[in-house]
Amino acid sequence: MREALVQTRTRHIRLIRAFLRQQGYRVRSGGAATFAERVGELDLPKAFGAKMAPLLDVMRSVNAELKAADKALAE
């Protein structure tokens, strides 16, 4: 299950980065777990940010599931 979550997060990161690059934006470096927050730091136009919101929501959800999976594995 954890591997599937990691793959989902990786796919979403690639997709979001591609969309941002098309518009001339670049996300600063950092870990996958903080990617959604780093995208949130960008000064995106409101309409473009609204298009990105569902993808970022999925990322946040996957991050929460990964955190829970990691905790369960540690126990």
C-alpha positions in Angstrom: 0.0 0.0 0.0 2.8 2.4 0.9 4.5 1.9 -2.4 1.3 2.7 -4.3 1.0 5.9 -2.3 4.5 6.9 -3.1 4.0 6.3 -6.8 0.8 8.4 -6.7 2.6 11.2 -5.0 5.5 11.0 -7.5 3.1 11.1 -10.5 1.3 14.1 -9.1 4.6 16.0 -8.5 5.7 15.4 -12.0 2.3 16.5 -13.4 2.2 19.6 -11.3 5.8 20.5 -12.1 5.0 20.2 -15.9 2.0 22.4 -15.6 4.0 25.0 -13.7 6.9 24.9 -16.2 4.4 25.5 -19.0 3.5 28.7 -17.3 7.0 29.7 -16.5 7.0 28.9 -12.8 9.5 26.9 -10.8 9.2 25.2 -7.4 12.1 25.6 -5.1 14.0 22.5 -4.0 12.8 20.3 -1.2 11.4 17.0 -0.2 8.3 15.3 -1.7 6.4 15.7 1.6 6.6 19.5 1.4 6.0 19.9 -2.3 2.4 21.1 -2.0 3.4 23.8 0.5 6.2 24.9 -1.7 3.8 25.2 -4.6 1.6 27.3 -2.3 4.4 29.8 -1.9 4.3 30.7 -5.6 2.5 33.8 -6.6 0.2 32.0 -9.1 -2.7 33.8 -10.9 -6.0 33.0 -9.2 -7.4 31.1 -12.2 -4.3 28.9 -12.6 -4.2 28.3 -8.8 -7.8 27.2 -8.9 -6.9 24.6 -11.6 -4.0 23.3 -9.5 -6.0 23.1 -6.3 -7.5 19.6 -6.9 -4.1 18.2 -7.7 -2.6 19.7 -4.6 -5.5 18.5 -2.5 -4.7 14.9 -3.6 -1.1 15.5 -2.7 -2.0 16.6 0.8 -4.3 13.6 1.2 -1.6 11.2 0.0 1.0 12.8 2.3 -1.4 12.2 5.3 -1.9 8.6 4.3 1.8 8.1 3.9 2.4 9.6 7.3 -0.1 7.2 8.8 1.4 4.2 6.9 4.9 5.1 8.2 3.6 5.4 11.7 1.9 2.0 11.4 5.1 0.4 10.1 7.1 1.9 12.9 4.8 0.4 15.5 
